Amino acid sequence: MSEAPLSLTGIVRRFRTGDGMLEVLRGVDLTLSAGEIVALVAPSGAGKSTLLHIAGLLEKADEGEVRVAGRSTKDMGEAERTEARGRAIGFVYQFHHLLPEFSALENVVMPQMILGTGRREAEGRARMLLTQLGLGKRLSHRPARLSGGEQQRVAIARALANDPKVLLADEPTGNLDATTADVVFGELLSLVRDHGAAALVATHNPELAARMDRTVTLRDGRIVPAATTR
């Protein structure tokens, strides 16, 4: 039996405040299977972004363990965490964060070359991903010449450029109008499923959550499972 792409066990995260310590995450347990797309729903301030940062190895938990593709990250040094993050995890944020001086193609090529992929191979994969997202004729365009939906499509392609085991998305269509968000989110789901990645998607939108395989709610610092949606 293959290892789960992402497994969180007993995750605790505390922050110091003027009144002492605030425990935002109080023992989160969550496992994602390969090819599974999970909606993470919670009110603002409940710790969704903190949980995604910990799952993505951008932030360390105070207690608990994060396993990525079966590998424990608990005792990893910063260099190992950076390497694991680059190879195994893709990120999509509400704002695309594209590099404005580079074309759509170059924005997707760059993360591959950082990990040692040759330019020709990286360009081939970038073209394939962008074409799948309907941007085949926009490869040479810089972000300023792309619409908001097109920019977010480039960000999705970039997140999947290194064929990650896990995709983490924080309100990935929250900055788009409703019609564009619906289309872009559908393309995101399709592409993630095609590539067999596990995905954890934070969203406030119940309609988007219903399109995923299951929904989990972050409440009082813990994960509360909900019914499977598919």
C-alpha positions as CSV (number, residue, x, y, z in Angstrom):
1,M,0.0,0.0,0.0
2,S,1.5,3.4,-1.0
3,E,2.0,6.1,1.5
4,A,-0.4,9.0,1.8
5,P,0.8,12.1,-0.1
6,L,0.1,14.2,3.0
7,S,-0.5,13.3,6.6
8,L,-0.8,15.6,9.6
9,T,-0.8,14.1,13.1
10,G,-1.4,16.0,16.3
11,I,-0.5,19.4,14.9
12,V,-0.4,22.1,17.5
13,R,0.5,25.8,16.8
14,R,0.6,28.5,19.5
15,F,1.3,32.2,19.2
16,R,2.4,34.6,21.9
17,T,-0.1,37.4,22.6
18,G,-0.2,40.3,25.1
19,D,-2.3,38.0,27.3
20,G,-0.1,35.0,27.1
21,M,-0.3,32.1,24.5
22,L,-3.0,31.7,21.9
23,E,-3.4,28.1,20.8
24,V,-4.7,28.3,17.2
25,L,-4.3,24.6,16.2
26,R,-5.1,22.1,19.0
27,G,-4.2,18.7,17.7
28,V,-5.1,18.6,14.0
29,D,-5.2,15.2,12.3
30,L,-5.7,15.0,8.6
31,T,-4.7,12.6,5.8
32,L,-5.1,13.1,2.1
33,S,-5.1,10.2,-0.3
34,A,-3.5,10.3,-3.8
35,G,-5.9,12.0,-6.3
36,E,-8.2,13.3,-3.5
37,I,-9.3,16.9,-3.5
38,V,-10.4,18.1,0.0
39,A,-12.1,21.4,0.8
40,L,-10.9,23.1,4.0
41,V,-13.7,25.3,5.4
42,A,-13.5,27.6,8.4
43,P,-14.3,31.2,9.5
44,S,-11.7,33.9,9.0
45,G,-9.2,33.8,11.8
46,A,-9.7,30.1,12.5
47,G,-6.3,29.1,11.4
48,K,-6.8,27.9,7.8
49,S,-3.7,29.7,6.5
50,T,-1.6,28.6,9.4
51,L,-2.6,25.0,8.8
52,L,-1.7,25.3,5.1
53,H,1.6,26.9,5.9
54,I,2.5,24.0,8.2
55,A,1.3,21.4,5.7
56,G,3.4,23.2,3.1
57,L,6.5,23.3,5.3
58,L,6.5,27.1,5.3
59,E,6.0,27.1,9.1
60,K,6.8,24.7,11.8
61,A,4.3,23.2,14.2
62,D,4.9,23.5,18.0
63,E,3.8,19.8,18.3
64,G,2.9,17.0,16.0
65,E,4.2,15.6,12.7
66,V,3.9,16.4,9.0
67,R,4.6,13.5,6.6
68,V,4.9,14.3,2.9
69,A,4.8,11.3,0.5
70,G,5.4,9.0,3.5
71,R,8.5,10.9,4.7
72,S,8.5,12.6,8.1
73,T,9.6,16.2,8.0
74,K,9.8,16.6,11.8
75,D,13.6,16.5,12.1
76,M,14.4,18.1,8.7
77,G,16.8,21.0,8.6
78,E,15.8,24.2,6.7
79,A,17.6,23.1,3.5
80,E,15.9,19.7,3.5
81,R,12.5,21.4,4.1
82,T,13.1,23.7,1.2
83,E,14.1,20.8,-1.1
84,A,11.0,18.8,0.0
85,R,8.8,21.8,-0.5
86,G,10.1,22.4,-4.0
87,R,9.8,18.8,-5.2
88,A,6.7,17.5,-3.5
89,I,4.4,20.5,-2.8
90,G,2.7,23.1,-5.1
91,F,1.0,26.3,-3.9
92,V,-1.8,28.4,-5.3
93,Y,-2.7,31.6,-3.5
94,Q,-5.6,34.0,-3.8
95,F,-3.2,36.5,-5.5
96,H,-1.1,35.0,-8.3
97,H,2.3,36.4,-7.3
98,L,3.7,36.1,-10.8
99,L,7.0,37.7,-11.6
100,P,6.0,40.7,-13.7
101,E,9.1,40.9,-15.8
102,F,8.8,37.4,-17.1
103,S,6.4,35.8,-19.6
104,A,3.7,33.3,-18.7
105,L,6.0,30.5,-20.1
106,E,9.0,31.8,-18.1
107,N,7.0,31.9,-14.9
108,V,6.3,28.2,-15.2
109,V,9.7,27.3,-16.5
110,M,11.6,28.9,-13.6
111,P,10.6,26.7,-10.6
112,Q,11.6,23.6,-12.7
113,M,15.0,25.0,-13.5
114,I,15.6,25.9,-9.9
115,L,15.3,22.2,-9.1
116,G,17.7,21.3,-11.9
117,T,15.4,20.5,-14.9
118,G,17.0,21.4,-18.2
119,R,15.6,24.3,-20.0
120,R,14.2,22.4,-23.0
121,E,12.4,19.9,-20.8
122,A,11.1,22.6,-18.5
123,E,9.7,24.6,-21.5
124,G,8.0,21.5,-22.9
125,R,6.2,20.8,-19.6
126,A,5.3,24.5,-19.2
127,R,3.8,24.6,-22.7
128,M,1.8,21.5,-22.0
129,L,0.4,22.8,-18.7
130,L,-0.4,26.2,-20.1
131,T,-2.0,24.8,-23.2
132,Q,-4.2,22.5,-21.0
133,L,-5.3,25.7,-19.3
134,G,-6.2,27.4,-22.5
135,L,-3.2,29.7,-22.7
136,G,-1.4,28.1,-25.6
137,K,-1.6,31.4,-27.5
138,R,-0.5,33.6,-24.5
139,L,2.8,31.9,-23.7
140,S,4.9,35.0,-24.4
141,H,2.6,37.5,-22.6
142,R,3.8,39.1,-19.4
143,P,1.3,39.2,-16.5
144,A,0.3,42.8,-17.2
145,R,-1.1,41.7,-20.6
146,L,-3.1,38.8,-19.1
147,S,-6.6,39.0,-17.5
148,G,-7.0,38.1,-13.8
149,G,-8.3,34.7,-14.7
150,E,-5.4,34.1,-17.1
151,Q,-2.9,35.2,-14.5
152,Q,-4.4,32.7,-12.0
153,R,-4.2,30.0,-14.6
154,V,-0.5,30.7,-15.0
155,A,-0.2,30.4,-11.2
156,I,-1.9,27.0,-11.3
157,A,0.5,25.8,-14.0
158,R,3.4,27.0,-12.0
159,A,2.2,25.2,-8.9
160,L,2.0,21.9,-10.9
161,A,5.2,22.5,-12.8
162,N,7.3,20.1,-10.7
163,D,4.6,17.4,-10.6
164,P,4.0,17.7,-6.9
165,K,2.5,15.0,-4.8
166,V,0.5,17.7,-2.9
167,L,-1.2,20.9,-4.0
168,L,-2.2,23.4,-1.3
169,A,-4.5,26.3,-2.4
170,D,-5.6,29.2,-0.2
171,E,-8.8,30.8,-1.7
172,P,-7.4,30.2,-5.2
173,T,-10.3,32.0,-6.9
174,G,-11.1,34.5,-4.2
175,N,-9.8,37.4,-6.2
176,L,-11.9,36.6,-9.3
177,D,-15.4,37.5,-10.3
178,A,-18.0,34.7,-9.9
179,T,-18.1,33.6,-13.5
180,T,-14.3,33.5,-14.0
181,A,-13.9,31.8,-10.6
182,D,-16.2,29.0,-11.6
183,V,-14.4,28.4,-14.9
184,V,-10.9,28.6,-13.4
185,F,-11.8,26.4,-10.4
186,G,-13.1,23.8,-12.8
187,E,-9.9,23.8,-14.7
188,L,-7.9,23.5,-11.5
189,L,-9.9,20.5,-10.4
190,S,-9.5,18.8,-13.8
191,L,-5.8,19.4,-14.0
192,V,-5.2,18.2,-10.4
193,R,-7.1,15.0,-11.1
194,D,-5.3,14.4,-14.4
195,H,-2.0,14.6,-12.5
196,G,-3.1,12.5,-9.6
197,A,-2.0,15.0,-6.9
198,A,-3.7,15.2,-3.6
199,A,-5.1,18.7,-2.9
200,L,-6.2,20.7,0.1
201,V,-8.1,23.8,-0.8
202,A,-9.1,26.4,1.7
203,T,-12.3,28.2,0.6
204,H,-15.2,30.2,2.0
205,N,-17.4,29.3,-1.0
206,P,-19.8,26.4,-0.2
207,E,-20.5,25.9,-3.9
208,L,-16.8,25.4,-4.7
209,A,-16.5,23.1,-1.6
210,A,-19.3,20.9,-2.9
211,R,-17.4,20.3,-6.1
212,M,-14.5,18.6,-4.2
213,D,-14.3,15.0,-3.0
214,R,-15.0,15.8,0.7
215,T,-15.1,18.8,3.1
216,V,-13.4,19.2,6.4
217,T,-14.1,22.0,8.8
218,L,-11.5,23.6,11.1
219,R,-13.4,24.4,14.4
220,D,-11.9,25.3,17.8
221,G,-8.4,24.4,16.5
222,R,-9.4,20.8,15.3
223,I,-10.6,19.2,12.1
224,V,-14.2,18.2,12.0
225,P,-14.9,15.8,9.1
226,A,-18.0,16.4,7.0
227,A,-19.9,14.2,4.5
228,T,-18.2,13.1,1.3
229,T,-19.4,15.3,-1.6
230,R,-18.5,12.9,-4.4
